[in-house]
Amino acid sequence: MVCLLAYIVYVISHQVYSQHTQAVDGDPEFIVSVEGLHKSLCFKVEGQDGEVIRLVQDDHTGIRVNARLFMVNESKNTYISTVSIIRKNIVIIVKPQTVMVNREIFVWGNMTAFLIRGHRVVLDENFLAVTFRRINVTAIVRRHMIPSVDETDELSYLGFYISDGRGFSQYTHGLLGQFLYKRVSIDNLRYRNGRAKARLNVVSPLKPIARRAVATLGESVNRALNVTSPCWMLRKNGRGVVDGQYRHYVVENMRDLRLLEF
């Protein structure tokens, strides 16, 4: 049984941490693969302490994913403190200390797997995966525990990944979900001071008229694997590529299920 659980975690983690991923992790940085580009897009958001943002919404599957931000006073950086994953008869609330599945509380630790209302949940020391019943959707939450230099304190935060998004509809949205079906192409590529800059054409199922954005080729860190890879860096809050403005993704609370309009 332990070997089977380890194999499940291995397979899912290698899917989600591959180059074809939709992820938000760190402070917080979005790293997304899109149709039309060989390299990922990446951008950071600058939210406020305590804000809750909509990462994913899809009325076809009924899935909502929200995340609460918290601010580290010394650096003023924001990280994710809580993730909620909700679909009809299952509610998962993930925090660095505990995981709540419906009303049952679990602690991070020994590897375990179980079914709840037909949905498969796998949990180990720093990794949670949920695969939804009858649809090809698997979501991952990764826990990070970073000790301070003097080891007297610890920074604990979460990252969220879409491992398998095939079951999401083309109208999936949210700060992260909208990139599942976006198409981006390079319209113009030039080099300035040794760095590649590109003008991008962006087409979304919800906004079929192409928009333009500017990106610079840089690097992003995959915090799950601790490796660096090239990506097209967008302006703050993904301006020009993200639909609407950052404030349009702020919701009232972790259980907010309203369908946001864009």
C-alpha positions as CSV (number, residue, x, y, z in Angstrom):
1,M,0.0,0.0,0.0
2,V,2.8,2.4,0.9
3,C,4.5,1.7,-2.4
4,L,1.3,2.3,-4.3
5,L,0.8,5.7,-2.6
6,A,4.4,6.6,-3.3
7,Y,3.9,5.8,-6.9
8,I,0.7,7.9,-7.1
9,V,2.6,10.9,-5.6
10,Y,5.5,10.3,-8.0
11,V,3.3,10.3,-11.1
12,I,1.2,13.3,-10.2
13,S,4.2,15.4,-9.0
14,H,6.1,14.7,-12.2
15,Q,3.1,15.7,-14.2
16,V,2.5,19.0,-12.4
17,Y,6.1,20.0,-12.1
18,S,6.9,19.5,-15.8
19,Q,7.4,22.3,-18.2
20,H,3.7,22.2,-19.2
21,T,2.1,23.5,-16.0
22,Q,-0.2,26.2,-14.6
23,A,1.1,27.3,-11.2
24,V,1.2,30.0,-8.6
25,D,3.9,29.8,-5.9
26,G,6.3,31.9,-4.0
27,D,5.6,35.6,-3.4
28,P,3.3,34.9,-5.4
29,E,4.6,34.3,-9.0
30,F,2.4,32.8,-11.7
31,I,4.1,30.5,-14.2
32,V,1.8,29.4,-17.0
33,S,2.2,27.4,-20.2
34,V,0.1,28.7,-23.1
35,E,-0.7,27.5,-26.6
36,G,1.6,29.2,-29.1
37,L,4.7,29.7,-27.0
38,H,7.5,27.3,-26.3
39,K,8.5,29.1,-23.1
40,S,6.1,29.8,-20.2
41,L,4.7,33.2,-19.3
42,C,5.5,34.5,-15.8
43,F,4.3,37.4,-13.7
44,K,3.9,38.5,-10.1
45,V,0.9,40.0,-8.4
46,E,1.1,42.6,-5.7
47,G,-1.9,42.1,-3.4
48,Q,-2.7,43.2,0.1
49,D,-2.4,41.4,3.4
50,G,-5.5,39.3,4.0
51,E,-6.9,39.6,0.5
52,V,-8.6,36.6,-1.1
53,I,-8.2,36.1,-4.8
54,R,-10.0,33.8,-7.3
55,L,-7.5,31.5,-8.9
56,V,-9.8,29.2,-10.8
57,Q,-13.5,29.2,-11.7
58,D,-15.4,26.9,-14.1
59,D,-19.2,26.7,-14.2
60,H,-19.0,23.5,-16.4
61,T,-17.2,21.5,-13.7
62,G,-18.5,23.6,-10.7
63,I,-14.9,24.1,-9.5
64,R,-13.8,27.2,-7.6
65,V,-10.3,27.8,-6.2
66,N,-9.6,30.7,-3.9
67,A,-6.4,31.8,-2.2
68,R,-5.7,34.1,0.8
69,L,-2.6,36.3,0.8
70,F,-0.5,37.3,3.8
71,M,2.4,39.8,3.9
72,V,5.8,39.3,5.4
73,N,6.5,42.6,7.2
74,E,10.2,42.7,6.7
75,S,10.1,42.3,2.9
76,K,6.6,43.5,2.2
77,N,6.3,40.4,-0.1
78,T,3.0,38.5,-0.1
79,Y,2.5,34.8,-0.1
80,I,-0.4,32.4,-0.1
81,S,-1.5,31.3,3.4
82,T,-4.7,29.4,2.6
83,V,-6.1,27.6,-0.5
84,S,-9.7,26.5,-0.9
85,I,-10.7,24.0,-3.5
86,I,-14.5,23.6,-3.8
87,R,-16.7,21.5,-6.1
88,K,-20.3,20.8,-5.2
89,N,-20.1,18.0,-2.5
90,I,-16.4,18.5,-1.6
91,V,-14.7,21.4,0.2
92,I,-11.0,21.3,0.9
93,I,-9.4,24.1,2.9
94,V,-5.6,23.9,3.0
95,K,-3.3,25.7,5.4
96,P,0.4,25.2,6.3
97,Q,-0.7,23.6,9.6
98,T,-3.8,21.5,8.7
99,V,-5.9,20.3,5.8
100,M,-9.7,20.2,6.2
101,V,-11.7,17.9,3.8
102,N,-15.3,18.7,4.3
103,R,-15.4,18.7,8.1
104,E,-12.6,16.3,8.8
105,I,-9.2,17.6,9.9
106,F,-5.9,16.1,8.7
107,V,-2.4,17.0,9.6
108,W,0.6,17.0,7.2
109,G,2.7,13.9,7.8
110,N,2.6,10.3,6.8
111,M,1.4,9.5,3.3
112,T,-2.3,8.7,3.1
113,A,-4.9,8.4,0.3
114,F,-8.7,8.1,0.5
115,L,-11.9,8.6,-1.5
116,I,-14.5,11.1,-0.4
117,R,-17.7,11.3,-2.4
118,G,-15.8,9.6,-5.2
119,H,-13.0,12.1,-5.3
120,R,-9.4,10.9,-4.7
121,V,-7.3,12.7,-2.2
122,V,-3.6,12.0,-1.6
123,L,-1.7,13.7,1.3
124,D,1.8,13.5,2.5
125,E,4.3,15.7,4.4
126,N,4.2,18.7,2.0
127,F,2.0,17.6,-0.8
128,L,-1.8,17.4,-1.4
129,A,-3.5,16.2,-4.6
130,V,-7.2,15.9,-5.4
131,T,-8.5,14.2,-8.5
132,F,-12.1,14.9,-9.1
133,R,-14.6,12.1,-9.9
134,R,-15.4,11.5,-13.6
135,I,-13.5,14.5,-14.9
136,N,-9.9,14.9,-16.0
137,V,-9.0,17.5,-13.3
138,T,-6.2,17.1,-10.7
139,A,-5.2,20.0,-8.5
140,I,-2.1,20.2,-6.3
141,V,-1.2,22.2,-3.2
142,R,2.4,22.3,-2.2
143,R,3.5,23.3,1.3
144,H,6.8,25.2,1.8
145,M,8.5,25.5,5.2
146,I,11.5,27.9,5.0
147,P,13.5,28.4,8.2
148,S,15.0,31.8,8.9
149,V,18.8,32.3,8.8
150,D,19.2,31.9,12.6
151,E,16.5,29.1,12.6
152,T,14.5,30.9,15.2
153,D,11.5,31.4,12.9
154,E,10.0,29.9,9.9
155,L,8.2,31.1,6.7
156,S,5.3,28.8,5.9
157,Y,3.3,29.3,2.7
158,L,1.5,27.4,-0.1
159,G,1.7,26.9,-3.8
160,F,-1.1,25.8,-6.1
161,Y,-0.7,23.8,-9.3
162,I,-3.0,22.4,-12.0
163,S,-1.6,18.9,-12.7
164,D,-4.3,17.8,-15.2
165,G,-6.7,20.4,-16.6
166,R,-8.2,18.5,-19.5
167,G,-11.6,18.4,-17.9
168,F,-11.9,22.1,-17.5
169,S,-14.2,23.9,-20.1
170,Q,-12.9,26.5,-22.5
171,Y,-14.6,29.2,-20.4
172,T,-12.5,28.4,-17.3
173,H,-11.3,31.7,-15.7
174,G,-9.6,33.2,-12.7
175,L,-6.1,34.6,-12.4
176,L,-4.7,31.2,-13.1
177,G,-7.4,29.2,-14.9
178,Q,-7.8,31.7,-17.8
179,F,-4.4,30.5,-19.2
180,L,-5.7,27.0,-19.9
181,Y,-7.2,28.1,-23.2
182,K,-5.4,31.4,-24.0
183,R,-3.4,31.5,-27.2
184,V,-0.3,33.7,-27.3
185,S,2.0,34.3,-30.2
186,I,5.1,36.5,-30.7
187,D,4.4,39.3,-33.1
188,N,7.7,41.0,-32.9
189,L,11.1,40.0,-31.3
190,R,14.0,42.3,-30.8
191,Y,17.1,42.5,-28.6
192,R,18.0,45.4,-26.4
193,N,21.0,45.5,-24.0
194,G,21.5,41.8,-24.6
195,R,18.0,40.9,-23.5
196,A,15.2,39.6,-25.7
197,K,12.0,41.6,-25.8
198,A,8.8,40.5,-27.5
199,R,5.5,42.0,-28.5
200,L,2.8,39.4,-27.9
201,N,-0.6,38.8,-29.5
202,V,-3.1,37.4,-26.9
203,V,-6.4,35.8,-27.8
204,S,-8.8,34.5,-25.1
205,P,-12.1,32.4,-25.6
206,L,-13.9,35.2,-23.6
207,K,-12.2,38.0,-25.6
208,P,-11.7,36.8,-29.2
209,I,-10.3,40.2,-30.3
210,A,-6.5,40.0,-30.1
211,R,-4.7,42.2,-27.6
212,R,-1.1,43.1,-27.5
213,A,1.3,43.0,-24.6
214,V,5.1,43.4,-24.0
215,A,7.3,40.7,-22.4
216,T,11.0,40.3,-21.6
217,L,12.8,37.0,-21.6
218,G,14.0,36.2,-18.1
219,E,14.0,33.4,-15.6
220,S,11.6,31.9,-13.1
221,V,12.2,29.5,-10.2
222,N,10.2,26.3,-10.0
223,R,9.9,26.3,-6.2
224,A,8.7,22.7,-6.1
225,L,11.8,21.3,-7.9
226,N,14.1,24.3,-7.0
227,V,15.2,24.7,-10.6
228,T,15.4,27.8,-12.8
229,S,14.0,28.0,-16.3
230,P,13.5,30.7,-18.9
231,C,10.1,32.4,-19.2
232,W,8.5,35.5,-20.8
233,M,8.2,38.0,-18.0
234,L,5.1,40.2,-18.1
235,R,4.5,43.5,-16.4
236,K,3.1,43.7,-12.8
237,N,-0.1,41.7,-12.3
238,G,0.2,40.3,-15.8
239,R,-0.9,43.6,-17.3
240,G,-1.8,43.3,-21.0
241,V,-2.3,39.5,-20.9
242,V,-4.5,39.0,-17.8
243,D,-8.2,39.8,-18.5
244,G,-9.4,42.9,-16.6
245,Q,-7.5,44.2,-13.6
246,Y,-6.2,42.5,-10.5
247,R,-9.0,44.0,-8.3
248,H,-11.5,42.2,-10.4
249,Y,-10.2,38.9,-9.0
250,V,-10.6,39.8,-5.3
251,V,-13.4,37.9,-3.6
252,E,-15.0,38.2,-0.1
253,N,-13.9,35.0,1.6
254,M,-12.4,31.6,1.1
255,R,-15.8,30.0,0.4
256,D,-17.0,32.6,-2.0
257,L,-18.6,30.8,-5.0
258,R,-19.8,33.7,-7.0
259,L,-19.1,33.5,-10.8
260,L,-16.9,36.5,-11.5
261,E,-17.7,38.2,-14.8
262,F,-15.0,39.5,-17.2
